[in-house]
Amino acid sequence: MEWYQLPLGPMQTNAYILYNDQKECLIIDPGEEAEKIKRFVKQKELKPLCILLTHAHFDHIGAVEKIRHEYEIGVYMHIQEKSWLAAPEKNGSGLFQGIEPIIASPAENIWEREAEVTIGQFTFQLLHTPGHSPGSVSFYFEEESLLISGDVLFYGSIGRTDLPGGDMKELMGSIKNKLLILDDQTYVLPGHGPTTTIGAEKKANPFLQ
C-alpha cells in the first residue's frame, strides 16, 4: 500500500489517498479543492472505493459532494456525527464569518463501534478517538504501521477542544489509551501539518509530557 498527502484549502487540511497494486484507493477527508484530488486519481489511474471521514468538521468535508458524485462512491463516518454533514451549525461552517455553509447528503455508511474494517483489499482497525469532536475516529493499518489520526494527534500538538462537542479529558484519554499504546515506529498521518511517529510524540510532544 502507498499513500499520498494533499494539503487542501485555506486551512491546509490534509486529505490522504491510500492506494494499492490493484489501483484501488481510499479517499480520506476530502476537505476542499476537489480538482486536486481528481487530478491525482487520474494521474495514477486509480479506482476510488469510498470516502472515509475522520470527523465531520467543515475543513474535512468541503469536497465530499463533488468527490462522491464524480466517482459514485459512498461515505463512511461515525454515528455520533451522522447529522453533521447537512448541518452547518454542527460541522462548523456556520460558525465562522467568511466560510460558505457546507451542506452535504447523509453518509451511506455509518460506524457504530470499533471494529476491524475491510474495504476492497484494504484492512484497518477503526478506533473511536473522541475529544476533538464526539465522532472522531482514527484508522490504524497495522501491517503498514500507519495511523491516520485526523485532528486528534499532530506533530508536536493535539487537537483543539473549544468547538461544539470538544472535551479535553476525552481527547487526552483517546490519545493515551488508543494511540500511544501503538508501536513507537508507527507513522502518524495527521489532519494538519507534517507526519510524525508515535515514538516521537511520546518523547517530545509538550502536551503529552
Backbone as a printed PyTorch tensor [residue, N CA C, xyz], in Angstrom:
tensor([[[  0.8420,  -1.2020,   0.0000],
         [  0.0000,   0.0000,   0.0000],
         [  0.8670,   1.2390,   0.0000]],

        [[  0.4480,   2.2370,  -0.7580],
         [  1.1230,   3.5310,  -0.7770],
         [  0.1180,   4.6130,  -0.3770]],

        [[  0.6450,   5.7660,   0.0190],
         [ -0.2420,   6.8540,   0.4090],
         [  0.2970,   8.1790,  -0.1060]],

        [[ -0.6190,   9.1160,  -0.2630],
         [ -0.2690,  10.4450,  -0.7560],
         [ -1.0150,  11.4830,   0.0730]],

        [[ -0.2890,  12.5000,   0.5100],
         [ -0.8660,  13.5730,   1.3250],
         [ -1.1490,  14.7930,   0.4510]],

        [[ -2.3610,  15.3260,   0.5720],
         [ -2.7640,  16.5100,  -0.1930],
         [ -3.2780,  17.5850,   0.7630]],

        [[ -2.4770,  18.5970,   1.1130],
         [ -2.9890,  19.7000,   1.9380],
         [ -3.9420,  20.5570,   1.0940]],

        [[ -5.1650,  20.7570,   1.5870],
         [ -6.2020,  21.3960,   0.7840],
         [ -6.8340,  22.5790,   1.5160]],

        [[ -7.1930,  23.5930,   0.7300],
         [ -7.9600,  24.7050,   1.2720],
         [ -7.1450,  25.6690,   2.1150]],

        [[ -7.7870,  26.7480,   2.5710],
         [ -7.0840,  27.7770,   3.3460],
         [ -6.5430,  27.2670,   4.6740]],

        [[ -7.1200,  26.2070,   5.2180],
         [ -6.6340,  25.6500,   6.4760],
         [ -5.6360,  24.5200,   6.2510]],

        [[ -5.3100,  24.2790,   4.9760],
         [ -4.3330,  23.2440,   4.6100],
         [ -4.6290,  21.9120,   5.3260]],

        [[ -5.8780,  21.5110,   5.2510],
         [ -6.2890,  20.2320,   5.8230],
         [ -5.7460,  19.0960,   4.9660]],

        [[ -5.1310,  18.1260,   5.6050],
         [ -4.5520,  17.0070,   4.8650],
         [ -5.6170,  15.9980,   4.4580]],

        [[ -5.8050,  15.8680,   3.1540],
         [ -6.5280,  14.7150,   2.6230],
         [ -5.4880,  13.6440,   2.3350]],

        [[ -5.8870,  12.3870,   2.4330],
         [ -4.9770,  11.2950,   2.1160],
         [ -5.6210,  10.3760,   1.0970]],

        [[ -4.8050,   9.9270,   0.1560],
         [ -5.2320,   8.9300,  -0.8110],
         [ -4.3580,   7.7060,  -0.6050]],

        [[ -4.9680,   6.6140,  -0.1970],
         [ -4.2650,   5.3480,   0.0060],
         [ -4.5770,   4.4530,  -1.1770]],

        [[ -3.5550,   3.8400,  -1.7740],
         [ -3.8040,   3.0190,  -2.9520],
         [ -2.8980,   1.7900,  -2.9580]],

        [[ -3.3230,   0.7830,  -3.7060],
         [ -2.6090,  -0.4930,  -3.7290],
         [ -2.2470,  -0.8960,  -5.1550]],

        [[ -1.6610,  -2.0850,  -5.2760],
         [ -1.2080,  -2.5530,  -6.5840],
         [ -2.3560,  -2.8150,  -7.5430]],

        [[ -3.5500,  -3.0280,  -6.9980],
         [ -4.7270,  -3.2540,  -7.8420],
         [ -5.3620,  -1.9430,  -8.3120]],

        [[ -4.7280,  -0.8300,  -7.9540],
         [ -5.1860,   0.5180,  -8.3300],
         [ -6.4480,   0.9470,  -7.5880]],

        [[ -6.8310,   0.1860,  -6.5520],
         [ -7.9250,   0.6390,  -5.6980],
         [ -7.4140,   1.7580,  -4.8010]],

        [[ -8.3120,   2.6710,  -4.4210],
         [ -7.8820,   3.7030,  -3.4840],
         [ -8.9970,   4.1090,  -2.5380]],

        [[ -8.5770,   4.5610,  -1.3660],
         [ -9.4620,   5.1610,  -0.3790],
         [ -9.1540,   6.6390,  -0.3360]],

        [[-10.1900,   7.4670,  -0.2800],
         [-10.0070,   8.9190,  -0.1810],
         [-10.4390,   9.3400,   1.2180]],

        [[ -9.5090,   9.9170,   1.9590],
         [ -9.7570,  10.2540,   3.3580],
         [ -9.7800,  11.7680,   3.5430]],

        [[-10.8620,  12.2630,   4.1280],
         [-11.0240,  13.6830,   4.4720],
         [-10.8020,  14.6360,   3.2900]],

        [[-11.6510,  14.5540,   2.2630],
         [-11.5380,  15.4990,   1.1350],
         [-12.0750,  16.8790,   1.5380]],

        [[-11.2180,  17.7000,   2.1010],
         [-11.6540,  18.9430,   2.7260],
         [-12.0370,  20.0660,   1.7870]],

        [[-11.4190,  20.1190,   0.6290],
         [-11.6950,  21.1720,  -0.3430],
         [-10.9200,  20.8310,  -1.6150]],

        [[-10.9760,  21.7200,  -2.6130],
         [-10.1830,  21.5880,  -3.8340],
         [-10.2990,  20.1910,  -4.4480]],

        [[-11.5200,  19.8320,  -4.8030],
         [-11.7810,  18.5210,  -5.3860],
         [-10.9350,  18.2540,  -6.6260]],

        [[-10.6300,  19.3020,  -7.3750],
         [ -9.8770,  19.1130,  -8.6220],
         [ -8.4870,  18.5490,  -8.3570]],

        [[ -7.8630,  18.9230,  -7.2490],
         [ -6.5410,  18.3780,  -6.9200],
         [ -6.6190,  16.8820,  -6.6480]],

        [[ -7.6820,  16.4860,  -5.9700],
         [ -7.8770,  15.0560,  -5.6960],
         [ -8.1050,  14.3040,  -7.0040]],

        [[ -8.9780,  14.8340,  -7.8350],
         [ -9.2990,  14.1810,  -9.1020],
         [ -8.0730,  14.0880, -10.0140]],

        [[ -7.2310,  15.1170,  -9.9600],
         [ -6.0250,  15.1250, -10.7920],
         [ -5.0820,  13.9890, -10.4000]],

        [[ -4.9250,  13.7780,  -9.0900],
         [ -4.0270,  12.7140,  -8.6370],
         [ -4.6100,  11.3440,  -8.9830]],

        [[ -5.9050,  11.1830,  -8.7760],
         [ -6.5570,   9.9110,  -9.0950],
         [ -6.3950,   9.5800, -10.5790]],

        [[ -6.5620,  10.5820, -11.4170],
         [ -6.4180,  10.3650, -12.8620],
         [ -4.9750,  10.0520, -13.2320]],

        [[ -4.0500,  10.7970, -12.6390],
         [ -2.6280,  10.6060, -12.9370],
         [ -2.1740,   9.1830, -12.6190]],

        [[ -2.6630,   8.6480, -11.5000],
         [ -2.2660,   7.3060, -11.0700],
         [ -3.2080,   6.2160, -11.5950]],

        [[ -4.2500,   6.6250, -12.3290],
         [ -5.2450,   5.6970, -12.8910],
         [ -5.8650,   4.8330, -11.7970]],

        [[ -6.3110,   5.5010, -10.7460],
         [ -6.8510,   4.8020,  -9.5860],
         [ -8.3620,   4.6390,  -9.6780]],

        [[ -8.8540,   3.6590,  -8.9210],
         [-10.2890,   3.4330,  -8.8160],
         [-10.7180,   3.6900,  -7.3720]],

        [[-11.3150,   4.8550,  -7.0900],
         [-11.7700,   5.1300,  -5.7180],
         [-12.8650,   4.1750,  -5.2790]],

        [[-12.7240,   3.6720,  -4.0480],
         [-13.7140,   2.7610,  -3.4810],
         [-14.7060,   3.4700,  -2.5790]],

        [[-14.2440,   4.5100,  -1.8740],
         [-15.1090,   5.2000,  -0.9230],
         [-14.3880,   6.4080,  -0.3560]],

        [[-15.1260,   7.1870,   0.4180],
         [-14.5840,   8.3010,   1.1910],
         [-14.6660,   7.9200,   2.6620]],

        [[-13.5620,   8.0570,   3.3800],
         [-13.5420,   7.8440,   4.8220],
         [-13.3700,   9.1930,   5.5080]],

        [[-14.1810,   9.4480,   6.5260],
         [-14.0680,  10.6990,   7.2740],
         [-13.5760,  10.4190,   8.6840]],

        [[-12.4990,  11.1050,   9.0790],
         [-12.0500,  11.0040,  10.4690],
         [-13.0130,  11.7370,  11.3920]],

        [[-13.6440,  12.7830,  10.8730],
         [-14.6930,  13.5040,  11.5870],
         [-15.3340,  14.4710,  10.5990]],

        [[-16.3740,  15.1740,  11.0410],
         [-17.1890,  15.9410,  10.0880],
         [-17.0940,  17.4490,  10.2740]],

        [[-15.9290,  17.9610,  10.6760],
         [-15.7490,  19.4100,  10.6750],
         [-15.6070,  19.9160,   9.2370]],

        [[-15.9980,  21.1580,   9.0300],
         [-16.1250,  21.7180,   7.6810],
         [-14.8590,  21.6080,   6.8490]],

        [[-13.6980,  21.7470,   7.4870],
         [-12.4580,  21.7430,   6.7120],
         [-12.0370,  20.3350,   6.2930]],

        [[-12.7950,  19.3290,   6.7020],
         [-12.5250,  17.9420,   6.3020],
         [-13.5800,  17.3950,   5.3410]],

        [[-14.6420,  18.1630,   5.0830],
         [-15.7640,  17.6250,   4.2910],
         [-16.1340,  18.4920,   3.0980]],

        [[-15.3950,  19.5680,   2.8430],
         [-15.7970,  20.5380,   1.8300],
         [-15.9300,  19.9900,   0.4200]],

        [[-15.1830,  18.9410,   0.0890],
         [-15.2450,  18.3700,  -1.2630],
         [-15.9630,  17.0270,  -1.2960]],

        [[-16.6300,  16.6720,  -0.2230],
         [-17.3070,  15.3710,  -0.1590],
         [-18.3030,  15.2000,  -1.3000]],

        [[-19.1650,  16.1890,  -1.5100],
         [-20.2050,  16.0330,  -2.5320],
         [-19.6170,  15.8830,  -3.9310]],

        [[-18.6330,  16.7080,  -4.2580],
         [-18.0450,  16.6380,  -5.6020],
         [-17.3410,  15.3160,  -5.8390]],

        [[-16.6380,  14.8270,  -4.8280],
         [-15.8940,  13.5740,  -4.9920],
         [-16.8390,  12.3710,  -5.0260]],

        [[-17.8340,  12.3430,  -4.1480],
         [-18.7380,  11.1800,  -4.1190],
         [-19.5210,  11.0730,  -5.4320]],

        [[-19.8960,  12.2290,  -6.0220],
         [-20.6550,  12.1930,  -7.2750],
         [-19.7490,  11.9200,  -8.4780]],

        [[-18.5270,  12.3980,  -8.4310],
         [-17.5860,  12.1510,  -9.5270],
         [-17.3410,  10.6550,  -9.7180]],

        [[-17.1760,   9.9420,  -8.6000],
         [-16.8140,   8.5210,  -8.6790],
         [-17.9460,   7.5790,  -8.2680]],

        [[-19.1060,   8.1480,  -7.9160],
         [-20.2710,   7.3630,  -7.4940],
         [-19.8870,   6.4030,  -6.3710]],

        [[-19.3260,   6.9910,  -5.3090],
         [-18.8790,   6.2040,  -4.1590],
         [-19.5650,   6.7020,  -2.8900]],

        [[-19.5590,   5.8650,  -1.8680],
         [-20.1960,   6.2020,  -0.6090],
         [-19.2290,   6.7820,   0.4100]],

        [[-19.8160,   7.3220,   1.4680],
         [-19.0710,   7.9420,   2.5550],
         [-19.2370,   7.1000,   3.8180]],

        [[-18.1350,   6.9420,   4.5560],
         [-18.1510,   6.2770,   5.8590],
         [-17.8380,   7.2930,   6.9450]],

        [[-18.5950,   7.2580,   8.0550],
         [-18.3200,   8.1290,   9.1910],
         [-18.9320,   7.5390,  10.4530]],

        [[-18.6090,   8.1470,  11.6000],
         [-19.0950,   7.6350,  12.8860],
         [-20.5160,   8.1080,  13.1710]],

        [[-21.2650,   7.2440,  13.8430],
         [-22.6790,   7.5190,  14.1100],
         [-22.8930,   8.8050,  14.9040]],

        [[-21.9510,   9.1770,  15.7680],
         [-22.1580,  10.3520,  16.6070],
         [-22.1180,  11.6710,  15.8380]],

        [[-21.7150,  11.6050,  14.5710],
         [-21.7110,  12.8250,  13.7640],
         [-22.5190,  12.6540,  12.4770]],

        [[-23.4070,  11.6630,  12.4500],
         [-24.1050,  11.3710,  11.1980],
         [-24.9820,  12.5220,  10.7170]],

        [[-25.4110,  13.3970,  11.6140],
         [-26.2510,  14.5270,  11.2040],
         [-25.4310,  15.7600,  10.8260]],

        [[-24.1190,  15.7030,  11.0040],
         [-23.2900,  16.9000,  10.8340],
         [-23.1010,  17.3160,   9.3730]],

        [[-23.1030,  16.3800,   8.4480],
         [-22.8370,  16.7270,   7.0510],
         [-23.8500,  17.7410,   6.5280]],

        [[-25.0760,  17.6360,   6.9840],
         [-26.1490,  18.5080,   6.4980],
         [-26.4190,  19.6900,   7.4140]],

        [[-25.5940,  19.8890,   8.4440],
         [-25.8770,  20.9160,   9.4550],
         [-24.6850,  21.8450,   9.6530]],

        [[-24.6800,  23.0140,   8.9910],
         [-23.5600,  23.9420,   9.1260],
         [-23.2620,  24.3470,  10.5630]],

        [[-24.3060,  24.3960,  11.4090],
         [-24.0640,  24.7950,  12.8010],
         [-23.3470,  23.6900,  13.5690]],

        [[-23.3940,  22.4510,  13.0660],
         [-22.6810,  21.3480,  13.7070],
         [-21.3150,  21.1170,  13.0880]],

        [[-21.2300,  21.1720,  11.7510],
         [-19.9250,  20.9360,  11.1180],
         [-19.0010,  22.1500,  11.1920]],

        [[-19.5270,  23.2480,  11.7060],
         [-18.6840,  24.4120,  11.9540],
         [-18.6690,  25.4460,  10.8550]],

        [[-19.1800,  25.0880,   9.6780],
         [-19.1430,  26.0510,   8.5730],
         [-20.1050,  27.2080,   8.7930]],

        [[-21.0480,  27.0380,   9.7140],
         [-21.9820,  28.1160,  10.0190],
         [-21.5780,  28.9400,  11.2190]],

        [[-20.3980,  28.6720,  11.7620],
         [-19.9660,  29.3540,  12.9820],
         [-18.9500,  30.4570,  12.7400]],

        [[-18.3780,  30.5010,  11.5400],
         [-17.2990,  31.4480,  11.2760],
         [-17.6380,  32.3410,  10.0880]],

        [[-17.3660,  33.6180,  10.2320],
         [-17.5980,  34.5690,   9.1370],
         [-16.6590,  34.2610,   7.9870]],

        [[-17.1550,  34.4250,   6.7820],
         [-16.3340,  34.2320,   5.5990],
         [-16.2550,  32.8070,   5.1030]],

        [[-16.9060,  31.8850,   5.7930],
         [-16.9130,  30.4860,   5.3640],
         [-18.2760,  30.1470,   4.7830]],

        [[-18.2670,  29.6190,   3.5830],
         [-19.5090,  29.2150,   2.9190],
         [-20.1180,  28.0240,   3.6680]],

        [[-21.3950,  28.1130,   4.0440],
         [-22.0230,  26.9800,   4.7360],
         [-21.9420,  25.7060,   3.8940]],

        [[-21.5640,  24.6220,   4.5310],
         [-21.4420,  23.3340,   3.8540],
         [-22.6240,  22.4510,   4.2250]],

        [[-23.3500,  22.0240,   3.1970],
         [-24.4620,  21.0960,   3.3890],
         [-24.2600,  19.9290,   2.4310]],

        [[-24.0400,  18.7560,   2.9940],
         [-23.8220,  17.5570,   2.1820],
         [-24.8840,  16.5120,   2.5150]],

        [[-25.0670,  15.5800,   1.6140],
         [-26.0240,  14.4990,   1.8400],
         [-25.5240,  13.5760,   2.9460]],

        [[-26.4330,  12.8600,   3.5930],
         [-26.0230,  11.9430,   4.6640],
         [-25.0460,  10.8800,   4.1560]],

        [[-24.2290,  10.3730,   5.0750],
         [-23.2890,   9.3040,   4.7340],
         [-24.0400,   8.0080,   4.4320]],

        [[-23.5380,   7.2750,   3.4730],
         [-24.1460,   5.9920,   3.1070],
         [-23.8220,   4.8900,   4.1190]],

        [[-22.7020,   5.0550,   4.8200],
         [-22.2290,   4.0070,   5.7270],
         [-21.8900,   4.6170,   7.0780]],

        [[-22.4510,   4.0470,   8.1360],
         [-22.2770,   4.5840,   9.4880],
         [-21.6070,   3.5400,  10.3800]],

        [[-20.5230,   3.9530,  11.0330],
         [-19.8700,   3.0900,  12.0100],
         [-20.4950,   3.3250,  13.3790]],

        [[-20.8250,   2.2680,  14.0600],
         [-21.4140,   2.3810,  15.3890],
         [-20.4570,   1.9590,  16.4910]],

        [[-19.4160,   1.2170,  16.1420],
         [-18.4810,   0.7310,  17.1670],
         [-17.1250,   0.4620,  16.5280]],

        [[-16.1290,   0.3160,  17.3660],
         [-14.8000,  -0.0320,  16.8810],
         [-14.8230,  -1.4340,  16.2730]],

        [[-14.0200,  -1.6170,  15.2440],
         [-14.0190,  -2.9100,  14.5590],
         [-12.8400,  -2.9870,  13.6080]],

        [[-12.5520,  -4.2070,  13.1500],
         [-11.6530,  -4.3680,  12.0190],
         [-12.4850,  -4.1850,  10.7550]],

        [[-12.0380,  -3.3160,   9.8920],
         [-12.8030,  -2.9630,   8.6940],
         [-12.0300,  -3.3990,   7.4510]],

        [[-12.7260,  -4.0380,   6.5220],
         [-12.1280,  -4.3850,   5.2360],
         [-12.9560,  -3.7580,   4.1230]],

        [[-12.2890,  -2.9900,   3.2760],
         [-12.9200,  -2.3670,   2.1110],
         [-12.0270,  -2.6790,   0.9140]],

        [[-12.5470,  -3.4440,  -0.0330],
         [-11.6960,  -3.9010,  -1.1260],
         [-10.5570,  -4.7380,  -0.5610]],

        [[ -9.3220,  -4.3790,  -0.9190],
         [ -8.1400,  -5.0760,  -0.4200],
         [ -7.5220,  -4.3840,   0.7960]],

        [[ -8.1910,  -3.3700,   1.3260],
         [ -7.6700,  -2.6190,   2.4720],
         [ -8.2920,  -3.1320,   3.7660]],

        [[ -7.4740,  -3.3320,   4.7800],
         [ -7.9690,  -3.7180,   6.0950],
         [ -7.3240,  -2.8180,   7.1430]],

        [[ -8.1450,  -2.2960,   8.0640],
         [ -7.6260,  -1.4230,   9.1160],
         [ -8.4750,  -1.5550,  10.3660]],

        [[ -7.9200,  -1.1000,  11.4750],
         [ -8.6490,  -1.0420,  12.7300],
         [ -9.2960,   0.3310,  12.8590]],

        [[-10.5880,   0.3470,  13.0690],
         [-11.3110,   1.5860,  13.3150],
         [-11.2590,   1.8740,  14.8140]],

        [[-10.6510,   2.9920,  15.1900],
         [-10.5280,   3.3820,  16.5840],
         [-11.3900,   4.6140,  16.8370]],

        [[-12.2860,   4.5420,  17.8060],
         [-13.0750,   5.7090,  18.1830],
         [-12.2260,   6.5570,  19.1150]],

        [[-11.8940,   7.7660,  18.6660],
         [-10.9680,   8.6330,  19.4070],
         [-11.5970,  10.0130,  19.6300]],

        [[-12.6600,  10.0950,  20.4350],
         [-13.3510,  11.3710,  20.6480],
         [-12.5310,  12.3420,  21.4950]],

        [[-12.9950,  13.5730,  21.5080],
         [-12.3430,  14.6270,  22.2810],
         [-12.2340,  15.8910,  21.4640]],

        [[-11.6640,  15.7740,  20.2630],
         [-11.6950,  16.9120,  19.3340],
         [-13.1260,  17.1340,  18.8700]],

        [[-13.8060,  16.0320,  18.6050],
         [-15.2360,  16.0290,  18.3090],
         [-15.7820,  14.6760,  18.7580]],

        [[-17.0960,  14.5600,  18.9760],
         [-17.6570,  13.3220,  19.5480],
         [-17.4530,  12.0900,  18.6800]],

        [[-17.4790,  12.2820,  17.3590],
         [-17.3690,  11.1440,  16.4580],
         [-16.0220,  11.0120,  15.7830]],

        [[-14.9950,  11.6120,  16.3450],
         [-13.6570,  11.4850,  15.7610],
         [-13.1970,  10.0350,  15.7920]],

        [[-12.6540,   9.5790,  14.6780],
         [-12.0970,   8.2330,  14.5940],
         [-10.7010,   8.3050,  13.9910]],

        [[ -9.9200,   7.2760,  14.2830],
         [ -8.5940,   7.1230,  13.6880],
         [ -8.5390,   5.7790,  12.9870]],

        [[ -7.7300,   5.6930,  11.9500],
         [ -7.6120,   4.4680,  11.1540],
         [ -6.2080,   3.9030,  11.3270]],

        [[ -6.1070,   2.6730,  11.8490],
         [ -4.8100,   2.0570,  12.1050],
         [ -4.6040,   0.8790,  11.1720]],

        [[ -3.6210,   1.0240,  10.2820],
         [ -3.2530,  -0.0240,   9.3490],
         [ -2.0470,  -0.7560,   9.9510]],

        [[ -2.3280,  -1.8220,  10.6710],
         [ -1.2840,  -2.4900,  11.4620],
         [ -0.1630,  -3.0340,  10.5940]],

        [[ -0.5130,  -3.6620,   9.4930],
         [  0.5090,  -4.2770,   8.6490],
         [  1.4830,  -3.2410,   8.1070]],

        [[  0.9870,  -2.0440,   7.8400],
         [  1.8330,  -0.9770,   7.2970],
         [  2.3860,  -0.0620,   8.3870]],

        [[  2.0470,  -0.3270,   9.6570],
         [  2.4570,   0.5320,  10.7830],
         [  2.0980,   1.9840,  10.5070]],

        [[  0.8250,   2.1990,  10.1580],
         [  0.3570,   3.5110,   9.7300],
         [ -0.9180,   3.8850,  10.4700]],

        [[ -0.9260,   5.0870,  11.0220],
         [ -2.1050,   5.5990,  11.7300],
         [ -2.5430,   6.9060,  11.1020]],

        [[ -3.8070,   6.9900,  10.7270],
         [ -4.3770,   8.2550,  10.2630],
         [ -5.1910,   8.7980,  11.4210]],

        [[ -4.7310,   9.9230,  11.9810],
         [ -5.2340,  10.3780,  13.2830],
         [ -6.2210,  11.5280,  13.2180]],

        [[ -6.5510,  12.0200,  12.0170],
         [ -7.4630,  13.1580,  11.9400],
         [ -6.9230,  14.3320,  12.7440]],

        [[ -7.7980,  14.9950,  13.4940],
         [ -7.3700,  16.1400,  14.3010],
         [ -7.2270,  15.7690,  15.7730]],

        [[ -6.8290,  14.5300,  16.0400],
         [ -6.6390,  14.0710,  17.4180],
         [ -5.1970,  14.3150,  17.8590]],

        [[ -4.2510,  13.8340,  17.0560],
         [ -2.8310,  13.9380,  17.3890],
         [ -2.0710,  14.5150,  16.2160]],

        [[ -1.2400,  15.5230,  16.5020],
         [ -0.4210,  16.1820,  15.4870],
         [  1.0620,  16.0800,  15.8420]],

        [[  1.8980,  16.4860,  14.9050],
         [  3.3210,  16.6600,  15.1810],
         [  3.4710,  17.7730,  16.2270]],

        [[  3.8650,  17.4100,  17.4290],
         [  4.1140,  18.3860,  18.4830],
         [  2.8810,  19.0210,  19.0770]],

        [[  1.7040,  18.4950,  18.7940],
         [  0.4880,  19.1370,  19.2980],
         [ -0.6480,  18.1180,  19.3740]],

        [[ -1.8050,  18.6040,  19.8130],
         [ -3.0130,  17.7860,  19.8920],
         [ -4.1810,  18.6020,  19.3580]],

        [[ -5.3200,  17.9590,  19.1750],
         [ -6.4910,  18.6350,  18.6220],
         [ -7.0810,  19.6740,  19.5640]],

        [[ -7.7100,  20.6740,  18.9880],
         [ -8.4030,  21.6870,  19.7880],
         [ -9.7000,  21.0970,  20.3360]],

        [[-10.1420,  21.6490,  21.4490],
         [-11.3600,  21.1250,  22.0850],
         [-12.3780,  22.2310,  22.3600]],

        [[-12.2110,  23.4010,  21.7260],
         [-13.0930,  24.5340,  22.0020],
         [-14.2490,  24.6480,  21.0150]],

        [[-14.4030,  23.6770,  20.1230],
         [-15.5410,  23.6630,  19.2120],
         [-16.6510,  22.8130,  19.8260]],

        [[-17.8970,  22.9590,  19.3570],
         [-19.0080,  22.1880,  19.9350],
         [-18.7120,  20.6900,  19.9950]],

        [[-18.9110,  20.1030,  21.1630],
         [-18.6670,  18.6790,  21.3380],
         [-17.2550,  18.3180,  21.7310]],

        [[-16.3590,  19.3300,  21.7980],
         [-14.9820,  19.0650,  22.1900],
         [-14.8670,  18.8340,  23.6870]],

        [[-13.8940,  18.0060,  24.0890],
         [-13.7280,  17.6870,  25.5000],
         [-12.2640,  17.3000,  25.7400]],

        [[-11.5400,  18.1070,  26.4990],
         [-10.1210,  17.8770,  26.6950],
         [ -9.8410,  16.5540,  27.4160]],

        [[-10.6270,  16.2310,  28.4240],
         [-10.4090,  14.9850,  29.1540],
         [-10.5880,  13.7810,  28.2260]],

        [[-11.6320,  13.8370,  27.4010],
         [-11.8650,  12.7570,  26.4350],
         [-10.7170,  12.6660,  25.4450]],

        [[-10.2560,  13.8090,  24.9630],
         [ -9.1760,  13.8300,  23.9750],
         [ -7.9160,  13.1800,  24.5360]],

        [[ -7.5300,  13.5710,  25.7410],
         [ -6.3290,  13.0060,  26.3370],
         [ -6.4860,  11.5140,  26.5800]],

        [[ -7.6920,  11.1020,  26.9660],
         [ -7.9440,   9.6770,  27.1380],
         [ -7.8130,   8.9150,  25.8330]],

        [[ -8.3340,   9.4830,  24.7520],
         [ -8.2330,   8.8470,  23.4380],
         [ -6.7780,   8.6810,  23.0290]],

        [[ -6.0000,   9.7460,  23.2070],
         [ -4.5960,   9.7010,  22.7960],
         [ -3.8220,   8.6770,  23.6220]],

        [[ -3.9840,   8.7260,  24.9260],
         [ -3.1820,   7.8590,  25.7950],
         [ -3.6310,   6.4010,  25.7580]],

        [[ -4.9300,   6.1720,  25.6410],
         [ -5.4430,   4.8000,  25.7200],
         [ -5.6060,   4.1080,  24.3770]],

        [[ -5.6460,   4.8820,  23.2810],
         [ -5.8580,   4.2800,  21.9640],
         [ -4.6380,   4.4290,  21.0400]],

        [[ -3.9450,   5.5650,  21.1460],
         [ -2.8800,   5.8350,  20.1820],
         [ -1.4800,   5.5770,  20.7280]],

        [[ -1.1980,   6.0500,  21.9220],
         [  0.1600,   5.9080,  22.4520],
         [  0.5050,   4.4690,  22.8110]],

        [[ -0.4840,   3.5730,  22.8050],
         [ -0.2090,   2.1570,  23.0570],
         [  0.2950,   1.4510,  21.7920]],

        [[  0.2280,   2.1270,  20.6550],
         [  0.7130,   1.5380,  19.4080],
         [  2.2380,   1.5470,  19.4010]],

        [[  2.8120,   0.7460,  18.5280],
         [  4.2640,   0.6540,  18.4340],
         [  4.8850,   2.0270,  18.1620]],

        [[  6.0310,   2.2840,  18.7800],
         [  6.7000,   3.5800,  18.6350],
         [  7.0360,   3.9080,  17.1840]],

        [[  7.2160,   2.8980,  16.3580],
         [  7.5900,   3.1290,  14.9520],
         [  6.3990,   3.4530,  14.0620]],

        [[  5.2070,   3.4290,  14.6230],
         [  4.0030,   3.7000,  13.8300],
         [  4.0230,   5.1090,  13.2840]],

        [[  3.8810,   5.2500,  11.9840],
         [  3.7810,   6.5600,  11.3540],
         [  2.4180,   7.1670,  11.6610]],

        [[  2.4060,   8.4490,  11.9610],
         [  1.1630,   9.1680,  12.2370],
         [  0.9300,  10.1710,  11.1120]],

        [[ -0.2040,  10.0220,  10.4170],
         [ -0.6000,  10.9390,   9.3550],
         [ -1.7390,  11.7960,   9.8950]],

        [[ -1.4420,  13.0480,  10.3000],
         [ -2.4480,  13.8920,  10.9560],
         [ -3.2830,  14.7010,   9.9840]],

        [[ -4.3310,  15.3180,  10.5300],
         [ -5.2330,  16.1220,   9.7140],
         [ -4.6620,  17.4550,   9.2750]],

        [[ -3.6020,  17.8860,   9.9200],
         [ -2.9090,  19.1300,   9.5520],
         [ -1.4320,  18.9590,   9.8480]],

        [[ -0.5910,  19.5850,   9.0570],
         [  0.8310,  19.5890,   9.3320],
         [  1.5580,  18.3330,   8.8960]],

        [[  2.8420,  18.2250,   9.2800],
         [  3.6880,  17.1210,   8.8190],
         [  3.3980,  15.8150,   9.5450]],

        [[  3.8840,  14.7390,   8.9610],
         [  3.7660,  13.4280,   9.5810],
         [  4.7360,  13.3230,  10.7570]],

        [[  4.5020,  12.3120,  11.5860],
         [  5.3570,  12.0770,  12.7430],
         [  5.2900,  10.5920,  13.0670]],

        [[  5.7610,  10.2110,  14.2480],
         [  5.6310,   8.8250,  14.7090],
         [  5.1120,   8.8360,  16.1370]],

        [[  4.5780,   7.7050,  16.5560],
         [  4.1020,   7.5840,  17.9330],
         [  5.2670,   7.8030,  18.8980]],

        [[  6.4210,   7.2090,  18.6030],
         [  7.5760,   7.3530,  19.4710],
         [  8.0310,   8.7890,  19.6160]],

        [[  8.0360,   9.5220,  18.5110],
         [  8.4530,  10.9280,  18.5600],
         [  7.5150,  11.7550,  19.4130]],

        [[  6.2190,  11.4780,  19.3180],
         [  5.2500,  12.2490,  20.1080],
         [  5.3300,  11.8880,  21.5890]],

        [[  5.5800,  10.6370,  21.9010],
         [  5.7810,  10.2470,  23.2990],
         [  6.9540,  11.0050,  23.9060]],

        [[  7.9950,  11.1760,  23.1090],
         [  9.2480,  11.7470,  23.6100],
         [  9.1990,  13.2690,  23.6920]],

        [[  8.5610,  13.9290,  22.7140],
         [  8.7540,  15.3750,  22.6040],
         [  7.4860,  16.2140,  22.5570]],

        [[  6.3100,  15.6100,  22.4260],
         [  5.0820,  16.4140,  22.3520],
         [  4.8260,  17.0510,  23.7110]],

        [[  4.8470,  18.3890,  23.8010],
         [  4.7210,  19.0490,  25.1010],
         [  3.3760,  18.8130,  25.7880]],

        [[  2.3510,  18.4600,  25.0440],
         [  1.0310,  18.2220,  25.6140],
         [  0.9210,  16.8340,  26.2480]],

        [[  1.9130,  15.9850,  25.9860],
         [  1.8450,  14.6100,  26.4420],
         [  2.8650,  14.2950,  27.5270]],

        [[  3.5670,  15.3240,  27.9870],
         [  4.6080,  15.1000,  28.9990],
         [  4.0260,  15.1440,  30.4110]]])
